[in-house]
Amino acid sequence: MIDEKVLSEISFDIKRYQSEKPKYRKIQMAISQAIVSGTLQPGQRLPADKTFANLLNVSLGTVQKALINLKETGAVTRSPKRGTIINDHVVDQDDIYIFRFRDSRTNALIPPEVRMLSIDEIRCDGSLRDFFKCKQLVSFQRMLRVGMEPPVYSEVFVPFEMAEDWVGRDPDKFHGLSVHRFLHTEQNRPIIKTDNRLSVASLDEKACYHMMKKSGTIGMIWEIHSCSYDDLPCSYQRIQLPPEHRPVEFRRSLRSENR
């Protein structure tokens, strides 16, 4: 059960959010922020809905709407007997590797080999600014390879404040780095939802250079917008695959075995 200090922090956050937002959204955002900051820990139980409403000085319906929305985002679980509990998003291999394949005989996950090319600070412009709503990003440029498949060029972008300490560091020391594992374990930003977009187009010059393809080679471009608690943007990944690469794998949810 949450203590008085935690409740005070949640109440403070509710008050500081814009006044035009509905009350249930303020509560939802405040609880999400408390989870991200570590104020609310996995397994912690929130007060009963009616008690919580009284403590926050809002209606029962307002609290219930906020908690139902949090359940839908995966931040909490709710049941009549146990109440509302903060979810424990254990880092699972299936949740880390968005780009991955399975052994055709054993169905075992084949994680990619990751070679880091560079880690840079970049300006957040255009569609990226629309998604992240910030000014600066950190870009991780990588080469990925699964088994004997042709190499693939990948860029991952995350908000600057989440990875500023990485900028300018020697990329050779970070071969094998899973950016999503880092976001999960170091920033408490597990991926809750992804939006995938596929297109067939000319690959970028950088991608062609690193994959040793002719300029203008047609391939597949896979864009992945990832969000964490309360739809907070945590990463944008752009994977560029050569035309001879095998089909990619999709899942309906992060823990689904549908491919």
C-alpha positions in Angstrom: 0.0 0.0 0.0 1.3 3.5 -0.8 2.4 5.7 2.1 1.6 9.3 2.8 4.7 10.6 1.1 3.9 8.8 -2.1 0.4 10.1 -2.0 1.6 13.6 -1.4 3.9 13.4 -4.5 1.0 12.1 -6.7 -1.3 14.8 -5.4 1.4 17.5 -6.2 1.8 16.2 -9.7 -1.9 16.2 -10.3 -2.1 19.9 -9.4 0.8 20.9 -11.6 -0.6 19.5 -14.8 -2.5 21.9 -17.1 -5.8 22.9 -15.7 -7.6 22.2 -19.0 -6.8 18.5 -18.8 -9.6 16.3 -17.5 -9.1 15.2 -13.9 -8.8 11.5 -14.8 -6.0 12.3 -17.2 -4.1 14.3 -14.5 -4.4 11.3 -12.2 -3.3 8.9 -14.9 -0.3 11.0 -15.8 0.7 11.5 -12.2 0.6 7.8 -11.5 2.6 7.1 -14.7 5.2 9.6 -13.7 5.4 8.1 -10.2 6.1 4.7 -11.9 8.8 6.1 -14.2 10.5 7.9 -11.3 10.4 4.8 -9.1 8.2 6.5 -6.5 5.7 3.6 -7.2 7.4 0.2 -7.3 6.4 -3.0 -9.1 4.1 -5.0 -6.9 2.9 -2.0 -4.9 -0.8 -2.0 -4.3 -2.8 1.3 -4.7 -5.6 2.0 -2.2 -9.1 0.7 -2.9 -10.9 2.8 -5.6 -13.2 4.5 -3.1 -10.5 5.2 -0.6 -8.2 6.5 -3.3 -10.9 8.8 -4.6 -11.4 10.2 -1.1 -7.7 10.7 -0.6 -7.4 12.6 -3.9 -10.6 14.5 -3.3 -12.2 13.4 -6.6 -15.1 11.3 -7.6 -15.0 7.5 -7.6 -15.7 7.5 -11.4 -12.8 9.8 -12.0 -10.3 7.5 -10.2 -11.8 4.4 -11.9 -11.5 5.9 -15.3 -7.8 6.8 -14.7 -7.0 3.3 -13.3 -8.8 1.5 -16.2 -6.7 3.6 -18.7 -3.6 2.6 -16.8 -4.6 -1.0 -17.0 -5.0 -0.7 -20.8 -1.5 0.7 -21.2 -0.1 -2.2 -19.1 1.1 0.0 -16.2 -1.2 -1.8 -13.6 -3.3 -4.9 -13.2 -6.7 -4.8 -11.6 -8.9 -7.5 -10.1 -11.8 -7.5 -7.6 -9.9 -9.4 -5.0 -6.4 -8.0 -5.3 -7.3 -4.4 -6.3 -4.9 -2.3 -8.4 -1.2 -3.3 -8.4 1.7 -1.8 -10.2 2.9 -4.1 -12.9 6.4 -5.7 -12.9 7.6 -5.6 -16.4 10.4 -8.2 -16.3 12.9 -7.8 -19.0 12.2 -10.8 -21.3 14.3 -11.6 -24.4 11.1 -11.6 -26.5 10.5 -8.0 -25.4 14.0 -6.7 -26.0 14.6 -7.7 -29.6 12.2 -6.1 -32.0 14.3 -7.2 -34.9 14.7 -10.9 -34.4 14.1 -14.4 -35.9 13.5 -17.9 -34.7 15.2 -21.2 -35.5 13.1 -23.0 -38.1 13.6 -26.3 -36.3 13.6 -25.5 -32.6 11.5 -22.2 -32.7 14.1 -20.7 -30.3 14.7 -17.0 -30.5 17.8 -16.0 -32.5 18.9 -12.6 -31.1 20.8 -10.3 -33.5 24.5 -9.5 -33.4 24.8 -5.8 -32.9 27.7 -3.7 -34.0 27.6 -0.1 -32.9 28.7 2.5 -35.5 28.2 5.8 -33.7 26.3 7.5 -30.8 25.5 11.1 -31.6 23.4 14.0 -30.4 21.1 15.3 -33.1 18.5 18.0 -33.5 14.9 16.7 -33.3 13.1 18.0 -36.4 10.1 17.2 -38.6 8.1 14.1 -37.9 10.5 13.1 -35.0 9.7 16.3 -33.2 6.0 15.7 -33.7 6.5 12.3 -32.1 9.0 13.0 -29.3 8.0 16.7 -28.6 11.5 17.6 -27.6 14.5 19.5 -29.1 17.4 17.1 -29.0 17.8 13.3 -29.5 20.5 10.7 -29.1 21.0 8.6 -32.3 22.4 5.1 -32.1 23.6 3.9 -35.5 24.1 0.2 -35.7 24.6 -2.8 -38.0 22.5 -5.9 -37.2 23.0 -9.4 -38.3 21.0 -12.6 -37.5 22.8 -15.8 -38.3 23.9 -15.9 -41.9 21.4 -13.3 -43.1 22.7 -10.2 -44.9 23.6 -7.3 -42.5 21.0 -4.7 -41.8 21.4 -1.0 -41.1 19.5 0.4 -38.0 19.2 3.8 -36.3 17.5 4.1 -32.9 16.6 7.6 -31.6 15.8 8.3 -28.0 15.1 11.6 -26.0 18.4 13.3 -25.2 17.7 13.3 -21.4 17.5 9.5 -21.4 20.9 8.9 -23.0 23.0 12.1 -22.8 25.8 10.3 -21.0 26.3 8.1 -24.0 27.0 10.9 -26.6 30.5 10.9 -28.0 31.6 7.6 -26.3 33.6 5.0 -28.2 31.1 3.0 -30.1 33.4 0.0 -30.2 32.8 -0.5 -26.5 29.1 -0.9 -27.1 28.9 -3.7 -29.6 26.0 -6.0 -28.5 24.1 -3.1 -26.7 20.3 -3.4 -26.7 19.0 0.1 -26.5 15.6 -1.1 -25.4 17.2 -3.2 -22.5 19.0 0.0 -21.5 15.8 2.0 -21.6 14.0 -0.6 -19.6 16.6 -1.3 -16.8 18.2 2.1 -16.5 15.4 4.5 -17.3 12.4 2.4 -16.2 10.8 2.8 -19.7 9.7 -0.6 -20.9 8.1 -0.7 -24.3 4.4 -1.0 -23.8 3.2 -0.2 -27.3 4.7 -0.1 -30.8 3.5 1.3 -34.1 5.1 -0.4 -37.1 5.2 0.9 -40.6 6.7 -0.9 -43.6 7.5 0.6 -47.0 9.5 -0.4 -50.0 11.8 2.4 -51.2 15.3 3.5 -52.0 17.6 2.8 -49.1 19.5 5.8 -47.5 23.0 6.6 -48.7 24.3 5.7 -45.3 22.5 2.4 -45.3 23.8 1.5 -48.8 27.4 2.4 -47.7 27.4 0.3 -44.6 25.6 -2.6 -46.3 27.9 -2.3 -49.3 25.0 -1.8 -51.7 24.8 0.4 -54.8 23.4 3.8 -54.3 19.6 3.8 -54.8 19.2 0.1 -54.0 15.5 -0.7 -53.4 14.9 -2.4 -50.1 12.4 -2.5 -47.1 12.3 0.3 -44.6 10.8 -0.7 -41.2 9.9 2.2 -38.9 9.0 1.5 -35.3 7.6 4.1 -32.9 7.7 2.8 -29.3 5.9 4.2 -26.3 6.1 3.4 -22.6 3.8 4.1 -19.7 0.9 6.5 -20.5 2.0 6.6 -24.2 5.2 8.4 -23.4 7.5 8.2 -26.4 10.7 6.3 -25.6 12.2 5.4 -29.0 12.0 5.6 -32.8 13.8 2.9 -34.8 14.4 2.9 -38.5 15.6 -0.5 -39.9 16.7 -0.7 -43.5 16.8 -4.2 -45.0 18.4 -5.3 -48.3 16.1 -6.9 -50.9 17.5 -10.4 -50.3 16.8 -10.5 -46.6 14.3 -13.0 -45.3 10.8 -11.8 -44.1 10.6 -10.0 -40.8 8.7 -11.2 -37.7 5.7 -9.4 -36.2 3.8 -9.9 -33.0 0.4 -8.6 -32.0 1.7 -7.8 -28.5 5.1 -7.7 -26.9 4.7 -11.2 -25.4 2.7 -12.8 -28.2 4.1 -15.7 -30.1 2.3 -14.7 -33.3 4.8 -13.9 -36.0 
